[in-house]
Amino acid sequence: MPLFKKRTVGKPGEWYYCLEHKKVEEGPECPGKDRFGPYASRAEAEHAMETARERNLEWENDPKWHDAPATGTDDD
């Protein structure tokens, strides 16, 4: 008996963006490794790549994600 049951049919109202087919899907049609989501609406899923680009830029420019540069000297 499997521990986790594979869900082959999505719930109505769950939207995903398939990275392989570059299309919006209602319910998970493709494997999890190939999709973003779930999103609350079709419109949100349609803008998944734009949202990902914006978030990546925010993270790349966030000083909390970058280590302080090593100076090699001890100023204490």
Secondary structure by P-SEA (a helix, b strand, c coil): cccccccccccccbbbbbcccccccccccccccccccccccaaaaaaaaaaaaaaaaaaaaccccccccccccccc
